[in-house]
């Protein structure tokens, strides 16, 4: 069974940092591309970042470029999101999402999400 | 980039069909056959129900169907059921090599 489990969320002050993790199981992690998608409370989905299988290609949304860093460890079946210089606008549930193979940005598996709250 | 345009809400009675539109530009929806649709129930993660405009993942009911004309993609749900009440989001690949989501549509089953 495919499983994605996020962790690392919590309450952080403006300007602070957090590192999110996503542990994958039930499939060959290195075969897939991954993304982070976030959802502010009561709002819609917002794509955050993409990383290719071997981490050779990475993209970020303009809203997080220069502040967030996506990475992965294929040996540990894990995806990460380092978030620096956090602001209130970054408050959201953060989901890791697996991309369906041979389909651009179709996310066929999602974690349960981890809540990040940026507040004084 | 602004979100793809979806109606904020739609409603229908059990057994009826409804259609949710997703309007973009030639730089996203109109330029690529890479439109996906997601269903999200309250408190849950989104679920992929349509990919590449018209395709259903294994296990998704054939009551869900997708289409596209020009810069507008559409999701149709036929034989509406109470369990279909949820939020629905479209997304599309864009010229920036990144995806763009729609603002979301709340479906109410009357």
gemmi code that builds the backbone of each chain (N, CA, C; Angstrom):
import gemmi

chains = {
    "A": [
        ("UNK", (0.850, -1.197, 0.000), (0.000, 0.000, 0.000), (0.884, 1.245, 0.000)),
        ("UNK", (0.567, 2.166, -0.889), (1.304, 3.429, -0.952), (0.997, 4.263, 0.289)),
        ("UNK", (2.045, 4.727, 0.940), (1.867, 5.607, 2.104), (2.836, 6.761, 2.044)),
        ("UNK", (2.324, 7.936, 2.324), (3.134, 9.139, 2.466), (2.768, 9.766, 3.805)),
        ("UNK", (3.760, 9.970, 4.643), (3.508, 10.489, 5.982), (4.377, 11.713, 6.230)),
        ("UNK", (3.727, 12.866, 6.320), (4.454, 14.109, 6.584), (4.654, 14.308, 8.078)),
        ("UNK", (5.695, 15.045, 8.403), (5.962, 15.415, 9.791), (6.781, 16.698, 9.796)),
        ("UNK", (6.911, 17.291, 10.976), (7.751, 18.468, 11.112), (7.009, 19.782, 11.227)),
        ("UNK", (5.702, 19.751, 11.057), (4.941, 20.989, 11.176), (4.851, 21.452, 12.622)),
        ("UNK", (4.335, 22.654, 12.804), (4.181, 23.182, 14.154), (4.059, 24.686, 14.140)),
        ("UNK", (4.153, 25.268, 15.335), (4.049, 26.715, 15.502), (5.447, 27.332, 15.458)),
        ("UNK", (5.620, 28.341, 14.641), (6.910, 29.013, 14.514), (6.671, 30.514, 14.422)),
        ("UNK", (7.602, 31.272, 14.920), (7.490, 32.728, 14.869), (7.842, 33.255, 13.477)),
        ("UNK", (7.305, 34.411, 13.118), (7.693, 35.035, 11.842), (9.209, 35.193, 11.776)),
        ("UNK", (9.756, 34.862, 10.612), (11.193, 34.900, 10.421), (11.889, 33.609, 10.774)),
        ("UNK", (11.164, 32.697, 11.360), (11.751, 31.436, 11.778), (11.840, 30.412, 10.659)),
        ("UNK", (12.286, 29.218, 11.044), (12.497, 28.135, 10.077), (11.846, 26.851, 10.563)),
        ("UNK", (11.509, 25.994, 9.605), (11.013, 24.654, 9.882), (11.496, 23.737, 8.777)),
        ("UNK", (11.648, 22.456, 9.104), (11.983, 21.471, 8.083), (10.910, 20.393, 8.105)),
        ("UNK", (10.207, 20.267, 6.996), (9.193, 19.240, 6.861), (9.808, 17.989, 6.239)),
        ("UNK", (9.287, 16.856, 6.656), (9.706, 15.579, 6.083), (8.495, 14.820, 5.580)),
        ("UNK", (8.713, 13.965, 4.600), (7.665, 13.091, 4.072), (8.288, 11.711, 3.898)),
        ("UNK", (7.825, 10.760, 4.683), (8.331, 9.391, 4.617), (7.430, 8.571, 3.709)),
        ("UNK", (8.048, 7.916, 2.728), (7.295, 7.152, 1.741), (7.502, 5.654, 1.935)),
        ("UNK", (6.464, 4.891, 1.634), (6.571, 3.436, 1.694), (5.554, 2.810, 0.752)),
        ("UNK", (5.791, 1.546, 0.412), (4.844, 0.820, -0.417), (5.103, 0.911, -1.907)),
        ("UNK", (6.180, 1.585, -2.310), (6.518, 1.713, -3.724), (8.001, 2.069, -3.831)),
        ("UNK", (8.526, 2.047, -5.045), (9.937, 2.380, -5.267), (10.071, 3.890, -5.342)),
        ("UNK", (10.509, 4.474, -4.245), (10.539, 5.929, -4.090), (11.309, 6.612, -5.222)),
        ("UNK", (12.424, 6.049, -5.596), (13.307, 6.692, -6.574), (12.724, 6.697, -7.985)),
        ("UNK", (11.630, 5.999, -8.198), (10.998, 5.972, -9.516), (10.096, 7.182, -9.758)),
        ("UNK", (9.832, 7.938, -8.714), (8.810, 8.972, -8.804), (9.332, 10.378, -8.545)),
        ("UNK", (8.660, 11.319, -9.206), (8.860, 12.730, -8.937), (7.891, 13.157, -7.845)),
        ("UNK", (8.281, 14.172, -7.097), (7.477, 14.605, -5.958), (7.283, 16.110, -5.917)),
        ("UNK", (6.251, 16.489, -5.194), (5.905, 17.902, -5.045), (5.448, 18.176, -3.611)),
        ("UNK", (5.521, 19.429, -3.243), (4.846, 19.909, -2.037), (3.707, 20.835, -2.497)),
        ("UNK", (2.561, 20.648, -1.888), (1.374, 21.457, -2.158), (0.847, 21.921, -0.811)),
        ("UNK", (0.429, 23.179, -0.715), (-0.066, 23.667, 0.561), (-1.493, 24.203, 0.431)),
        ("UNK", (-2.134, 24.298, 1.579), (-3.513, 24.782, 1.629), (-3.690, 25.618, 2.890)),
        ("UNK", (-3.819, 26.918, 2.700), (-4.068, 27.810, 3.833), (-5.450, 27.503, 4.417)),
        ("UNK", (-5.649, 27.800, 5.677), (-6.935, 27.483, 6.327), (-8.116, 28.056, 5.568)),
        ("UNK", (-9.045, 27.196, 5.175), (-10.237, 27.631, 4.466), (-10.012, 28.075, 3.038)),
        ("UNK", (-8.817, 27.846, 2.510), (-8.476, 28.301, 1.159), (-8.229, 27.119, 0.230)),
        ("UNK", (-7.853, 27.455, -1.007), (-7.629, 26.438, -2.014), (-6.213, 25.884, -2.000)),
        ("UNK", (-5.950, 25.001, -2.949), (-4.642, 24.365, -3.064), (-3.661, 25.295, -3.776)),
        ("UNK", (-2.435, 25.283, -3.313), (-1.358, 26.063, -3.931), (-0.134, 25.182, -4.087)),
        ("UNK", (0.330, 25.025, -5.312), (1.552, 24.277, -5.545), (2.752, 25.052, -4.993)),
        ("UNK", (3.690, 24.322, -4.378), (4.838, 24.957, -3.729), (6.156, 24.628, -4.430)),
        ("UNK", (6.402, 23.326, -4.671), (7.709, 22.960, -5.192), (7.676, 21.576, -5.813)),
        ("UNK", (8.624, 21.340, -6.732), (8.762, 20.067, -7.462), (10.202, 19.619, -7.415)),
        ("UNK", (10.389, 18.279, -7.349), (11.725, 17.721, -7.454), (11.670, 16.458, -8.301)),
        ("UNK", (12.598, 16.317, -9.211), (12.637, 15.150, -10.089), (13.190, 13.938, -9.345)),
        ("UNK", (13.158, 12.787, -10.019), (13.573, 11.523, -9.409), (14.963, 11.607, -8.773)),
        ("UNK", (15.886, 12.173, -9.541), (17.274, 12.205, -9.078), (17.661, 13.562, -8.525)),
        ("UNK", (16.661, 14.421, -8.346), (16.877, 15.772, -7.808), (17.640, 16.683, -8.760)),
        ("UNK", (17.737, 16.289, -10.012), (18.436, 17.119, -10.996), (17.628, 18.346, -11.397)),
        ("UNK", (16.313, 18.240, -11.294), (15.439, 19.348, -11.677), (14.561, 19.723, -10.496)),
        ("UNK", (14.525, 20.994, -10.193), (13.760, 21.526, -9.064), (13.079, 22.810, -9.503)),
        ("UNK", (11.839, 22.972, -9.082), (11.096, 24.204, -9.343), (10.446, 24.683, -8.047)),
        ("UNK", (10.233, 25.985, -7.994), (9.545, 26.586, -6.857), (8.483, 27.576, -7.331)),
        ("UNK", (7.435, 27.717, -6.551), (6.489, 28.795, -6.777), (7.171, 30.116, -6.447)),
        ("UNK", (6.763, 31.166, -7.145), (7.367, 32.483, -6.903), (7.216, 32.902, -5.446)),
        ("UNK", (6.132, 32.480, -4.818), (5.834, 32.904, -3.447), (6.821, 32.350, -2.412)),
        ("UNK", (7.569, 31.317, -2.782), (8.499, 30.706, -1.824), (9.940, 30.678, -2.334)),
        ("UNK", (10.144, 31.098, -3.574), (11.486, 31.052, -4.169), (12.462, 31.864, -3.340)),
        ("UNK", (13.617, 31.266, -3.062), (14.638, 31.936, -2.280), (14.493, 31.733, -0.784)),
        ("UNK", (13.360, 31.167, -0.356), (13.131, 30.938, 1.081), (12.979, 29.450, 1.398)),
        ("UNK", (12.433, 28.692, 0.450), (12.203, 27.257, 0.673), (13.187, 26.450, -0.171)),
        ("UNK", (13.561, 25.290, 0.346), (14.447, 24.376, -0.375), (13.896, 22.966, -0.310)),
        ("UNK", (13.629, 22.390, -1.470), (13.152, 21.013, -1.535), (14.343, 20.083, -1.734)),
        ("UNK", (14.263, 18.915, -1.156), (15.318, 17.918, -1.337), (14.736, 16.528, -1.109)),
        ("UNK", (15.508, 15.524, -1.445), (15.065, 14.152, -1.238), (16.263, 13.271, -0.949)),
        ("UNK", (16.011, 12.157, -0.272), (17.035, 11.152, 0.002), (16.456, 9.817, -0.442)),
        ("UNK", (16.837, 9.378, -1.625), (16.262, 8.145, -2.170), (16.641, 6.915, -1.344)),
        ("UNK", (17.769, 6.977, -0.676), (18.188, 5.854, 0.172), (17.297, 5.732, 1.403)),
        ("UNK", (16.740, 6.860, 1.835), (15.875, 6.868, 3.015), (14.389, 6.974, 2.665)),
        ("UNK", (14.078, 6.939, 1.367), (12.685, 7.046, 0.919), (12.001, 8.272, 1.511)),
        ("UNK", (12.682, 9.385, 1.468), (12.181, 10.578, 2.129), (12.310, 11.837, 1.283)),
        ("UNK", (11.317, 12.697, 1.455), (11.253, 14.003, 0.810), (11.293, 15.058, 1.898)),
        ("UNK", (11.906, 16.201, 1.589), (12.043, 17.244, 2.600), (11.669, 18.610, 2.036)),
        ("UNK", (11.305, 19.516, 2.939), (11.107, 20.911, 2.569), (11.663, 21.774, 3.700)),
        ("UNK", (12.776, 22.436, 3.413), (13.355, 23.374, 4.371), (12.722, 24.733, 4.127)),
        ("UNK", (12.106, 25.284, 5.166), (11.380, 26.545, 5.034), (12.035, 27.591, 5.933)),
        ("UNK", (12.560, 28.638, 5.335), (13.218, 29.719, 6.075), (12.459, 31.026, 5.879)),
        ("UNK", (12.762, 31.989, 6.732), (12.153, 33.327, 6.635), (10.640, 33.245, 6.517)),
        ("UNK", (10.047, 32.473, 7.390), (8.612, 32.222, 7.317), (7.813, 33.469, 7.679)),
        ("UNK", (6.678, 33.621, 7.003), (5.747, 34.715, 7.272), (4.362, 34.129, 7.539)),
        ("UNK", (3.467, 34.992, 7.981), (2.108, 34.543, 8.271), (1.444, 33.935, 7.043)),
        ("UNK", (1.828, 34.426, 5.871), (1.243, 33.926, 4.617), (1.646, 32.476, 4.325)),
        ("UNK", (2.615, 31.960, 5.040), (3.035, 30.569, 4.853), (2.234, 29.610, 5.733)),
        ("UNK", (1.363, 30.133, 6.569), (0.525, 29.298, 7.416), (-0.400, 28.451, 6.544)),
        ("UNK", (-0.298, 27.141, 6.678), (-1.057, 26.233, 5.812), (-0.824, 24.793, 6.231)),
        ("UNK", (-1.653, 23.922, 5.707), (-1.357, 22.492, 5.733), (-0.463, 22.208, 4.539)),
        ("UNK", (0.627, 21.513, 4.775), (1.566, 21.171, 3.717), (1.440, 19.679, 3.409)),
        ("UNK", (1.180, 19.395, 2.138), (1.048, 18.015, 1.680), (2.227, 17.645, 0.789)),
        ("UNK", (2.751, 16.449, 0.958), (3.639, 15.920, -0.074), (2.775, 15.119, -1.041)),
        ("UNK", (3.089, 15.203, -2.301), (2.265, 14.601, -3.331), (3.139, 13.916, -4.375)),
        ("UNK", (2.838, 12.665, -4.631), (3.571, 11.897, -5.640), (2.977, 12.134, -7.007)),
        ("UNK", (3.862, 12.299, -7.994), (3.402, 12.502, -9.352), (3.199, 11.182, -10.059)),
        ("UNK", (2.082, 11.080, -10.732), (1.816, 9.906, -11.537), (2.844, 9.833, -12.662)),
        ("UNK", (3.386, 8.641, -12.916), (4.396, 8.512, -13.971), (3.793, 8.819, -15.333)),
        ("UNK", (4.566, 9.427, -16.174), (4.187, 9.769, -17.545), (2.998, 10.712, -17.611)),
        ("UNK", (2.789, 11.490, -16.567), (1.683, 12.438, -16.540), (2.151, 13.691, -15.811)),
        ("UNK", (2.111, 14.817, -16.507), (2.673, 16.028, -15.938), (1.829, 16.553, -14.771)),
        ("UNK", (2.435, 16.530, -13.595), (1.816, 17.144, -12.414), (0.422, 16.600, -12.111)),
        ("UNK", (0.230, 15.294, -12.314), (-0.979, 14.649, -11.799), (-0.575, 13.926, -10.527)),
        ("UNK", (-1.140, 14.324, -9.416), (-0.700, 13.837, -8.121), (-1.592, 12.688, -7.672)),
        ("UNK", (-1.079, 11.470, -7.780), (-1.925, 10.305, -7.540), (-1.893, 9.804, -6.106)),
        ("UNK", (-0.962, 10.297, -5.324), (-0.944, 9.929, -3.908), (-0.550, 11.146, -3.086)),
        ("UNK", (-1.246, 11.318, -1.982), (-1.009, 12.464, -1.103), (-0.828, 11.969, 0.327)),
        ("UNK", (-0.022, 12.681, 1.087), (0.036, 12.422, 2.515), (-1.158, 13.037, 3.219)),
        ("UNK", (-1.192, 12.878, 4.522), (-2.306, 13.424, 5.296), (-2.106, 14.908, 5.590)),
        ("UNK", (-0.905, 15.396, 5.355), (-0.614, 16.807, 5.563), (-0.051, 17.087, 6.949)),
        ("UNK", (0.721, 18.155, 7.035), (1.242, 18.623, 8.317), (1.019, 20.131, 8.400)),
        ("UNK", (0.492, 20.575, 9.541), (0.091, 21.974, 9.689), (1.260, 22.838, 10.139)),
        ("UNK", (1.490, 23.892, 9.405), (2.495, 24.897, 9.759), (1.760, 26.185, 10.120)),
        ("UNK", (2.014, 26.678, 11.305), (1.394, 27.917, 11.758), (2.488, 28.925, 12.078)),
        ("UNK", (2.460, 30.060, 11.385), (3.452, 31.107, 11.605), (2.755, 32.251, 12.344)),
        ("UNK", (3.145, 32.445, 13.601), (2.478, 33.426, 14.443), (3.416, 33.847, 15.570)),
        ("UNK", (3.305, 35.133, 15.992), (4.171, 35.601, 17.085), (3.901, 34.843, 18.377)),
    ],
    "B": [
        ("UNK", (1.279, 34.311, -11.209), (0.231, 33.678, -11.992), (-1.058, 33.581, -11.197)),
        ("UNK", (-2.166, 34.003, -11.798), (-3.453, 33.878, -11.135), (-3.956, 32.448, -11.255)),
        ("UNK", (-4.770, 32.058, -10.282), (-5.341, 30.716, -10.290), (-6.262, 30.544, -11.492)),
        ("UNK", (-6.402, 29.315, -11.919), (-7.397, 28.990, -12.937), (-8.776, 29.319, -12.358)),
        ("UNK", (-9.701, 29.704, -13.245), (-11.006, 30.173, -12.783), (-12.034, 29.051, -12.721)),
        ("UNK", (-12.533, 28.828, -11.530), (-13.613, 27.854, -11.311), (-14.779, 28.570, -10.639)),
        ("UNK", (-16.007, 28.090, -10.849), (-17.126, 28.660, -10.082), (-16.936, 28.337, -8.612)),
        ("UNK", (-17.328, 29.270, -7.754), (-17.135, 29.054, -6.319), (-17.985, 27.904, -5.806)),
        ("UNK", (-19.164, 27.754, -6.386), (-20.059, 26.700, -5.911), (-20.985, 26.234, -7.022)),
        ("UNK", (-21.350, 24.978, -6.949), (-22.376, 24.398, -7.809), (-23.211, 23.482, -6.933)),
        ("UNK", (-24.404, 23.186, -7.394), (-25.265, 22.280, -6.646), (-26.120, 21.463, -7.594)),
        ("UNK", (-26.592, 20.341, -7.100), (-27.455, 19.478, -7.880), (-28.163, 18.490, -6.970)),
        ("UNK", (-29.213, 17.913, -7.483), (-29.976, 16.927, -6.730), (-29.461, 15.526, -7.027)),
        ("UNK", (-29.674, 14.612, -6.125), (-29.248, 13.222, -6.374), (-29.788, 12.708, -7.704)),
        ("UNK", (-28.917, 12.050, -8.453), (-29.303, 11.502, -9.743), (-29.054, 12.436, -10.916)),
        ("UNK", (-28.936, 13.716, -10.630), (-28.692, 14.679, -11.703), (-27.226, 14.678, -12.117)),
        ("UNK", (-26.937, 15.422, -13.178), (-25.560, 15.633, -13.615), (-25.193, 17.091, -13.401)),
        ("UNK", (-23.938, 17.316, -13.048), (-23.439, 18.684, -12.919), (-22.100, 18.785, -13.644)),
        ("UNK", (-21.766, 20.000, -14.036), (-20.494, 20.250, -14.710), (-19.790, 21.412, -14.038)),
        ("UNK", (-18.502, 21.220, -13.766), (-17.675, 22.267, -13.184), (-16.655, 22.703, -14.234)),
        ("UNK", (-16.587, 23.990, -14.479), (-15.659, 24.509, -15.481), (-14.368, 24.984, -14.842)),
        ("UNK", (-13.344, 25.039, -15.662), (-12.009, 25.447, -15.222), (-11.390, 26.214, -16.384)),
        ("UNK", (-11.338, 27.525, -16.258), (-10.907, 28.362, -17.374), (-9.521, 28.927, -17.138)),
        ("UNK", (-8.679, 28.758, -18.137), (-7.326, 29.292, -18.081), (-7.010, 30.074, -19.335)),
        ("UNK", (-5.805, 29.888, -19.827), (-5.346, 30.583, -21.029), (-4.643, 29.600, -21.951)),
        ("UNK", (-4.141, 30.110, -23.056), (-3.385, 29.276, -23.985), (-2.033, 28.879, -23.405)),
        ("UNK", (-1.637, 29.514, -22.310), (-0.369, 29.193, -21.661), (-0.505, 28.065, -20.642)),
        ("UNK", (-1.705, 27.632, -20.410), (-1.903, 26.521, -19.474), (-2.958, 25.560, -20.030)),
        ("UNK", (-4.190, 25.706, -19.631), (-5.228, 24.744, -20.030), (-5.272, 24.549, -21.542)),
        ("UNK", (-5.266, 25.648, -22.279), (-5.412, 25.557, -23.731), (-4.195, 25.023, -24.445)),
        ("UNK", (-3.057, 25.071, -23.803), (-1.818, 24.695, -24.467), (-1.352, 23.277, -24.244)),
        ("UNK", (-1.967, 22.596, -23.293), (-1.491, 21.262, -22.918), (-2.647, 20.343, -22.562)),
        ("UNK", (-2.484, 19.076, -22.826), (-3.476, 18.080, -22.393), (-3.053, 17.511, -21.051)),
        ("UNK", (-2.773, 18.399, -20.116), (-2.287, 18.015, -18.788), (-3.143, 18.672, -17.722)),
        ("UNK", (-4.446, 18.447, -17.811), (-5.376, 18.951, -16.814), (-5.776, 17.808, -15.886)),
        ("UNK", (-5.735, 18.090, -14.614), (-6.148, 17.115, -13.601), (-7.279, 17.696, -12.767)),
        ("UNK", (-8.041, 16.794, -12.170), (-9.110, 17.187, -11.259), (-8.954, 16.402, -9.954)),
        ("UNK", (-9.228, 17.099, -8.848), (-9.114, 16.501, -7.527), (-10.404, 16.717, -6.746)),
        ("UNK", (-10.735, 15.731, -5.950), (-11.865, 15.799, -5.033), (-11.307, 15.876, -3.614)),
        ("UNK", (-11.841, 16.779, -2.812), (-11.384, 16.895, -1.428), (-12.570, 16.999, -0.479)),
        ("UNK", (-12.706, 15.993, 0.365), (-13.711, 16.050, 1.424), (-13.130, 16.787, 2.624)),
        ("UNK", (-13.985, 17.397, 3.451), (-13.499, 18.169, 4.609), (-12.576, 17.356, 5.497)),
        ("UNK", (-11.448, 17.956, 5.821), (-10.498, 17.314, 6.715), (-9.657, 16.224, 6.092)),
        ("UNK", (-9.804, 16.030, 4.788), (-9.044, 14.975, 4.113), (-8.106, 15.563, 3.076)),
        ("UNK", (-7.153, 14.736, 2.651), (-6.262, 15.131, 1.565), (-7.013, 15.047, 0.235)),
        ("UNK", (-6.584, 15.812, -0.749), (-7.199, 15.699, -2.077), (-7.001, 14.307, -2.662)),
        ("UNK", (-7.898, 13.955, -3.577), (-7.845, 12.675, -4.270), (-7.917, 12.931, -5.766)),
        ("UNK", (-7.009, 12.348, -6.518), (-6.997, 12.497, -7.975), (-8.174, 11.737, -8.579)),
        ("UNK", (-9.006, 12.413, -9.385), (-10.128, 11.740, -10.023), (-10.057, 11.786, -11.556)),
        ("UNK", (-9.326, 12.724, -12.107), (-9.128, 12.812, -13.558), (-7.704, 13.296, -13.813)),
        ("UNK", (-7.009, 12.676, -14.764), (-5.701, 13.166, -15.180), (-5.641, 13.218, -16.697)),
        ("UNK", (-4.753, 14.060, -17.204), (-4.589, 14.221, -18.658), (-5.939, 14.460, -19.339)),
        ("UNK", (-6.702, 15.352, -18.780), (-7.980, 15.863, -19.295), (-9.143, 14.879, -19.150)),
        ("UNK", (-8.930, 13.640, -19.607), (-10.066, 12.727, -19.720), (-9.907, 11.394, -18.997)),
        ("UNK", (-8.739, 11.125, -18.446), (-8.460, 9.785, -17.918), (-8.786, 9.653, -16.429)),
        ("UNK", (-9.369, 8.500, -16.096), (-9.689, 8.204, -14.694), (-8.689, 7.223, -14.127)),
        ("UNK", (-8.151, 7.511, -12.929), (-7.297, 6.512, -12.273), (-8.115, 5.277, -11.934)),
        ("UNK", (-7.425, 4.162, -11.784), (-8.089, 2.931, -11.382), (-8.846, 3.146, -10.069)),
        ("UNK", (-10.077, 2.673, -10.034), (-10.872, 2.766, -8.812), (-11.786, 3.969, -8.735)),
        ("UNK", (-11.616, 4.916, -9.642), (-12.491, 6.095, -9.652), (-13.741, 5.779, -10.471)),
        ("UNK", (-14.890, 6.141, -9.933), (-16.167, 5.845, -10.578), (-16.233, 6.432, -11.985)),
        ("UNK", (-16.868, 5.691, -12.895), (-17.048, 6.206, -14.254), (-18.150, 7.265, -14.311)),
        ("UNK", (-18.694, 7.633, -13.178), (-19.619, 8.773, -13.141), (-18.858, 10.104, -13.281)),
        ("UNK", (-17.545, 10.033, -13.111), (-16.704, 11.221, -13.259), (-16.089, 11.216, -14.656)),
        ("UNK", (-16.216, 12.329, -15.365), (-15.611, 12.422, -16.684), (-15.063, 13.831, -16.907)),
        ("UNK", (-14.026, 13.906, -17.735), (-13.395, 15.183, -18.013), (-13.339, 15.463, -19.499)),
        ("UNK", (-13.283, 16.756, -19.815), (-13.193, 17.175, -21.201), (-12.508, 18.533, -21.264)),
        ("UNK", (-12.208, 18.964, -22.482), (-11.579, 20.275, -22.656), (-11.969, 20.844, -24.010)),
        ("UNK", (-12.222, 22.142, -24.033), (-12.468, 22.860, -25.277), (-11.781, 24.209, -25.181)),
        ("UNK", (-10.794, 24.408, -26.043), (-10.035, 25.648, -25.987), (-9.340, 25.818, -24.647)),
        ("UNK", (-9.574, 26.955, -24.022), (-8.918, 27.256, -22.753), (-9.727, 26.838, -21.530)),
        ("UNK", (-10.807, 26.083, -21.753), (-11.670, 25.672, -20.643), (-11.768, 24.155, -20.550)),
        ("UNK", (-11.444, 23.652, -19.367), (-11.636, 22.238, -19.074), (-12.891, 22.083, -18.230)),
        ("UNK", (-13.469, 20.898, -18.283), (-14.708, 20.666, -17.538), (-14.691, 19.300, -16.873)),
        ("UNK", (-15.279, 19.248, -15.702), (-15.500, 18.002, -14.984), (-17.001, 17.789, -14.901)),
        ("UNK", (-17.462, 16.631, -15.353), (-18.878, 16.293, -15.260), (-19.053, 15.124, -14.306)),
        ("UNK", (-20.002, 15.269, -13.405), (-20.362, 14.194, -12.500), (-21.801, 13.810, -12.813)),
        ("UNK", (-21.986, 12.572, -13.229), (-23.329, 12.114, -13.565), (-23.885, 11.255, -12.427)),
        ("UNK", (-25.201, 11.119, -12.386), (-25.832, 10.320, -11.339), (-25.384, 10.768, -9.956)),
        ("UNK", (-25.513, 12.048, -9.695), (-24.998, 12.661, -8.474), (-25.416, 11.870, -7.231)),
        ("UNK", (-24.459, 11.671, -6.331), (-24.726, 10.974, -5.080), (-24.324, 11.848, -3.904)),
        ("UNK", (-24.888, 11.564, -2.748), (-24.600, 12.362, -1.556), (-23.095, 12.400, -1.255)),
        ("UNK", (-22.412, 11.288, -1.512), (-20.982, 11.192, -1.211), (-20.129, 12.059, -2.144)),
        ("UNK", (-20.726, 12.586, -3.212), (-19.984, 13.453, -4.124), (-19.844, 14.864, -3.564)),
        ("UNK", (-20.581, 15.177, -2.509), (-20.483, 16.511, -1.912), (-19.068, 16.707, -1.375)),
        ("UNK", (-18.363, 17.687, -1.935), (-16.946, 17.904, -1.637), (-16.486, 19.160, -2.369)),
        ("UNK", (-15.233, 19.500, -2.163), (-14.590, 20.550, -2.943), (-13.849, 19.906, -4.112)),
        ("UNK", (-13.879, 20.567, -5.260), (-13.219, 20.052, -6.455), (-12.251, 21.106, -6.983)),
        ("UNK", (-11.055, 20.633, -7.327), (-10.010, 21.514, -7.836), (-9.504, 21.001, -9.172)),
        ("UNK", (-9.293, 21.921, -10.101), (-8.610, 21.570, -11.338), (-7.166, 22.052, -11.226)),
        ("UNK", (-6.319, 21.482, -12.049), (-4.953, 21.971, -12.168), (-4.483, 21.737, -13.594)),
        ("UNK", (-3.499, 22.506, -14.012), (-2.962, 22.382, -15.362), (-1.471, 22.635, -15.365)),
        ("UNK", (-0.789, 21.946, -16.246), (0.606, 22.250, -16.549), (0.637, 23.608, -17.245)),
        ("UNK", (1.716, 24.358, -17.047), (1.808, 25.687, -17.641), (3.109, 25.882, -18.413)),
        ("UNK", (3.170, 26.981, -19.144), (4.376, 27.319, -19.907), (5.610, 27.454, -19.003)),
        ("UNK", (5.417, 27.693, -17.736), (6.529, 27.852, -16.797), (7.081, 26.512, -16.309)),
        ("UNK", (6.561, 25.421, -16.880), (6.945, 24.059, -16.454), (6.525, 23.766, -15.024)),
        ("UNK", (5.548, 24.496, -14.547), (5.002, 24.285, -13.202), (3.491, 24.156, -13.304)),
        ("UNK", (2.844, 23.629, -12.280), (1.383, 23.505, -12.316), (0.685, 24.701, -11.705)),
        ("UNK", (-0.569, 24.847, -12.093), (-1.398, 25.922, -11.562), (-2.743, 25.318, -11.188)),
        ("UNK", (-3.190, 25.598, -9.963), (-4.474, 25.091, -9.507), (-5.575, 26.102, -9.756)),
        ("UNK", (-6.800, 25.595, -9.830), (-7.970, 26.443, -9.821), (-8.306, 26.837, -8.392)),
        ("UNK", (-9.210, 27.801, -8.252), (-9.575, 28.287, -6.929), (-10.446, 27.336, -6.132)),
        ("UNK", (-10.992, 26.330, -6.807), (-11.816, 25.348, -6.122), (-13.299, 25.620, -6.263)),
        ("UNK", (-14.086, 24.551, -6.306), (-15.535, 24.630, -6.409), (-16.164, 23.753, -5.331)),
        ("UNK", (-17.057, 24.328, -4.576), (-17.774, 23.571, -3.550), (-19.042, 22.987, -4.160)),
        ("UNK", (-19.141, 21.671, -4.156), (-20.315, 20.992, -4.690), (-21.256, 20.624, -3.554)),
        ("UNK", (-22.491, 21.071, -3.671), (-23.524, 20.725, -2.699), (-24.538, 19.805, -3.359)),
        ("UNK", (-24.812, 18.688, -2.721), (-25.846, 17.762, -3.198), (-27.102, 18.036, -2.384)),
        ("UNK", (-28.110, 18.530, -3.073), (-29.322, 19.013, -2.397), (-30.167, 17.886, -1.804)),
    ],
}
model = gemmi.Model(1)
for chain_id, residues in chains.items():
    chain = gemmi.Chain(chain_id)
    for i, (resn, *xyz) in enumerate(residues, 1):
        res = gemmi.Residue()
        res.name, res.seqid = resn, gemmi.SeqId(i, " ")
        for name, pos in zip(("N", "CA", "C"), xyz):
            atom = gemmi.Atom()
            atom.name, atom.element = name, gemmi.Element(name[0])
            atom.pos, atom.b_iso = gemmi.Position(*pos), 0.0
            res.add_atom(atom)
        chain.add_residue(res)
    model.add_chain(chain)
structure = gemmi.Structure()
structure.add_model(model)
structure.setup_entities()
